[in-house]
Amino acid sequence: MADAQRLRRRLEIIIFHSNTAPGRWFDEALLFTILASLVVVMLDSVAEIHAKYDEILSLCEWAFTVLFTIEYLLRLYSARKPAKYAFSFFGIVDLLAILPSFIALFVPSAQYLLVIRILRLLRIFRILKLRQYLNQANFLVTALRGSRQKIIVFLLSVLTMVTLFGSLMYVVEGPENGYTSIPKSIYWAIVTLTTVGFGDMVPQTALGQAIASIVMISGYSIIAVPTGIFTAELSNAIRGENSIHKPCGACGKELHEAQASFCSRCGNSLYKRTVIPE
C-alpha cells in the first residue's frame, strides 16, 4: 500500500509539476509527441499523401493514440483529485484528443470526428508554463478590458455607417446592378469599407461609383482607430505595471513612476523638501 502511494506521488510530481528535472523531461517529451501527432494529422488531410501512405499514417496515428491514452490514464491515477482533473478544461481536451479514434474504430461513419484530434494543439499551452510570457499576456488582457467600451462604440459607429451606405447603394444601383437587397448591399459596404474588395459586386452608375469612393476613403480613415485605442490602453497598462505606490500630498494620486519626483497630475513634489540649516 505504501509502495503504491509512493508510486502515485512520484507520478504526480513527474506529470503535473514541471519545476523538477523529471517533470521538465516529461513535458519536453510530451511536447515533441504532440507536435509529431499534429504533423501526422495534417499530412493525413492531404489527399495525395493519404492515398500513398495511408497505412503508415494510420499506424502512426494509432501509436500516438495509445501513448496519449496511457498518459491520460496515468494522469487520472496520479491526480490527487481525479474527478477534478477529468472535468477540468485540459482534462476534457485530453479526453477529446483520444476519444475520436476509438469511436471511429467501432462506428465507421464517425470518421469525420477525427478532425477533433487537432485539439491536441491546445495541450501545448499547458506544457509551456512560461510565466514570463503569461505575465506579458496580462498586459494585453488589461488593455482589452480598458478599451472595451471605446471599441464597442467604434463598432456601433461602423455598423451604422455600413447600414447607411448599404441602404443608399441599394437605392442608387438597384437589383439590376446586383444590389438585390439591403442586406446584400450592406455586405458590399462592409467588404468595401474594410478595403477587402472581393469584386463580386461593382457599382455601375456614376453616383454609385462616387459613393463607393467615399466608402473606400472612409475605410482608410477609420481602420487605424481601434489600433490607436488599443495601443493607448496597452501603454497605460505597461506604465501602471511599472508604477509604485507613491501618493501625492496635493491631489491624492497614488501611483507614480518609480523615479518620479513630481506628481504627473498636478506637478506637486512627491517628497518633502529638507531644509539644510546654514
C-alpha positions in Angstrom: 0.0 0.0 0.0 2.8 2.4 0.9 4.6 1.5 -2.3 1.5 2.3 -4.3 1.2 5.7 -2.6 4.9 6.5 -3.2 4.4 5.5 -6.9 1.4 7.8 -7.2 3.2 10.6 -5.6 6.2 10.1 -7.9 4.0 10.1 -11.0 2.2 13.2 -9.8 5.5 15.1 -9.5 6.7 13.9 -12.9 3.4 14.5 -14.7 1.9 17.6 -13.0 5.0 19.5 -11.8 7.4 21.0 -14.4 9.7 22.6 -11.8 11.6 19.4 -11.4 14.1 17.8 -13.8 11.9 14.7 -14.4 8.9 16.9 -14.9 10.7 19.0 -17.4 11.9 15.9 -19.3 8.3 14.6 -19.3 6.9 17.9 -20.6 9.6 18.1 -23.4 8.9 14.5 -24.5 5.1 15.1 -24.4 5.5 18.4 -26.4 7.5 16.6 -29.1 4.9 13.8 -29.2 2.1 16.3 -29.6 3.8 18.2 -32.4 4.6 14.9 -34.2 1.0 13.7 -33.9 -0.2 17.1 -35.3 2.1 16.7 -38.3 0.6 13.2 -38.9 -2.9 14.6 -38.7 -2.1 17.4 -41.2 -0.3 15.1 -43.6 -3.3 12.7 -43.5 -5.6 15.5 -44.6 -3.6 15.8 -47.9 -5.4 13.6 -50.5 -2.2 12.6 -52.4 -0.2 11.8 -49.2 -3.2 9.9 -47.7 -3.6 7.8 -50.9 0.1 6.8 -50.9 0.9 6.5 -47.2 -2.4 5.6 -45.7 -1.2 2.5 -43.8 1.9 4.2 -42.4 -0.1 7.3 -41.3 -2.8 5.1 -39.7 -0.1 3.1 -37.8 1.5 6.3 -36.6 -1.9 7.7 -35.5 -2.8 4.7 -33.5 0.7 4.7 -31.9 0.1 8.3 -30.8 -3.4 7.5 -29.6 -2.1 4.6 -27.5 0.6 6.9 -26.0 -1.9 9.6 -25.2 -4.3 7.1 -23.7 -1.7 5.8 -21.4 -0.8 9.3 -20.4 -4.4 10.2 -19.8 -4.9 7.1 -17.6 -1.7 7.9 -15.7 -3.0 11.5 -15.0 -6.2 10.1 -13.7 -4.3 7.6 -11.5 -1.8 10.0 -10.1 -4.0 13.1 -9.6 -4.9 13.9 -6.0 -8.5 14.6 -7.2 -9.1 12.6 -10.3 -12.6 13.9 -10.9 -11.4 17.5 -10.7 -8.8 16.8 -13.4 -11.2 14.8 -15.6 -13.8 17.6 -15.6 -11.2 20.4 -15.9 -10.7 22.2 -19.2 -7.4 20.4 -20.0 -8.8 17.1 -18.8 -11.7 17.3 -21.3 -9.2 18.3 -24.0 -7.0 15.3 -23.2 -10.1 13.1 -23.5 -11.3 14.6 -26.7 -7.8 14.2 -28.2 -8.1 10.4 -27.9 -11.8 9.6 -27.9 -12.5 10.2 -31.7 -10.0 7.4 -32.7 -11.8 4.8 -30.5 -15.3 6.0 -31.7 -14.2 5.7 -35.3 -13.0 2.2 -34.7 -16.4 1.0 -33.7 -18.6 3.5 -35.7 -17.0 3.9 -39.2 -19.5 6.6 -40.0 -17.9 8.8 -37.3 -14.6 9.3 -39.3 -15.3 13.0 -39.5 -14.8 13.2 -35.8 -11.1 12.6 -36.3 -10.6 16.2 -37.1 -11.1 16.9 -33.3 -7.7 15.4 -32.8 -6.3 18.9 -33.7 -7.4 19.8 -30.2 -4.1 18.3 -29.1 -2.6 21.6 -30.1 -4.3 23.2 -27.0 -2.3 20.9 -24.8 0.8 22.8 -25.7 -0.4 25.8 -23.6 -0.5 23.5 -20.5 3.0 22.3 -21.1 4.6 25.7 -22.0 4.3 27.1 -18.5 6.4 30.1 -19.3 5.5 32.7 -16.7 7.3 35.5 -18.4 5.1 35.2 -21.4 1.9 34.8 -19.3 2.8 38.0 -17.4 3.2 39.9 -20.7 -0.1 38.5 -21.9 -1.7 40.1 -18.8 -0.9 43.5 -20.4 -3.0 42.6 -23.4 -5.9 41.4 -21.3 -5.8 44.6 -19.3 -5.6 46.7 -22.4 -8.6 44.9 -23.9 -10.6 45.4 -20.8 -9.7 49.1 -20.7 -10.6 49.7 -24.3 -13.7 47.6 -24.4 -16.2 50.4 -24.2 -14.4 52.6 -26.7 -14.2 49.7 -29.2 -17.9 48.9 -28.7 -18.8 52.5 -29.5 -16.5 52.4 -32.6 -18.1 49.1 -33.8 -21.6 50.6 -33.4 -20.5 53.6 -35.4 -19.1 51.4 -38.2 -22.3 49.3 -38.2 -24.3 52.5 -38.6 -22.1 53.6 -41.4 -22.3 50.4 -43.4 -26.0 50.2 -42.9 -26.4 53.8 -44.2 -24.1 53.3 -47.2 -25.6 49.9 -48.0 -29.1 51.2 -48.0 -28.0 54.1 -50.1 -26.4 51.9 -52.7 -29.5 49.7 -52.8 -31.5 52.7 -53.8 -28.9 54.1 -56.3 -27.8 50.9 -58.0 -30.8 48.6 -57.6 -31.3 44.9 -58.3 -30.4 45.3 -62.0 -26.8 46.0 -61.0 -26.5 43.2 -58.4 -27.7 45.0 -55.3 -30.7 42.8 -54.9 -31.4 43.5 -51.2 -30.4 45.8 -48.4 -28.5 43.1 -46.5 -26.6 42.2 -49.6 -25.8 45.9 -50.2 -24.6 46.1 -46.5 -22.4 43.2 -47.3 -20.9 45.2 -50.2 -20.4 48.2 -47.9 -18.6 46.0 -45.3 -16.3 44.5 -47.9 -15.5 47.9 -49.4 -15.1 49.8 -46.1 -12.6 47.2 -44.8 -10.7 47.5 -48.1 -11.0 43.8 -48.8 -12.7 44.3 -52.2 -13.9 40.9 -53.4 -15.2 42.5 -56.6 -18.3 40.3 -56.7 -20.5 43.5 -56.6 -19.4 46.6 -58.5 -21.3 49.9 -58.9 -22.2 50.7 -62.4 -23.7 54.2 -62.2 -21.6 57.4 -61.7 -23.4 58.2 -58.5 -22.8 54.7 -57.2 -19.1 54.9 -58.0 -18.9 58.3 -56.2 -20.5 56.7 -53.1 -18.1 53.7 -53.4 -15.2 56.2 -53.5 -16.4 57.8 -50.3 -16.7 54.4 -48.6 -13.2 53.4 -49.6 -11.6 56.7 -48.3 -13.6 56.3 -45.1 -12.3 52.8 -44.7 -8.7 54.1 -44.8 -9.6 56.8 -42.3 -11.2 54.6 -39.7 -9.1 51.5 -40.0 -6.4 52.8 -37.6 -8.9 53.9 -34.9 -9.2 50.6 -32.9 -5.4 50.1 -33.2 -4.9 53.6 -31.6 -7.4 52.9 -28.9 -5.8 49.5 -28.0 -2.2 50.9 -28.2 -3.1 53.7 -25.8 -4.6 51.3 -23.3 -1.7 48.9 -23.7 0.7 51.8 -22.9 -1.3 52.7 -19.8 -1.2 49.1 -18.7 2.5 48.8 -19.0 3.0 52.2 -17.3 0.8 51.1 -14.5 2.7 47.9 -14.0 6.0 49.8 -13.7 4.4 52.3 -11.2 4.9 52.2 -7.5 2.8 53.4 -4.6 3.9 57.0 -4.1 0.9 59.1 -3.1 0.8 62.8 -3.9 0.0 65.0 -0.9 -1.8 67.6 -3.1 -4.1 65.8 -5.4 -4.1 62.3 -3.9 -2.9 60.4 -6.9 -1.3 57.2 -5.5 0.7 55.6 -8.4 3.7 57.2 -10.0 6.7 56.0 -11.9 9.5 54.7 -9.8 11.9 57.5 -10.4 9.3 60.3 -10.5 10.0 63.3 -8.2 6.8 65.3 -9.1 3.2 64.3 -9.5 2.2 63.6 -13.1 -1.2 65.1 -12.5 -0.7 68.3 -10.6 3.1 68.8 -10.6 3.4 68.8 -6.8 6.6 67.5 -5.3 6.3 63.9 -4.1 9.0 64.3 -1.5 9.2 66.6 1.5 11.8 69.2 1.0 14.6 69.0 3.5 15.9 72.4 4.6 19.6 72.3 5.3 20.5 74.8 8.0 23.2 77.2 7.1 
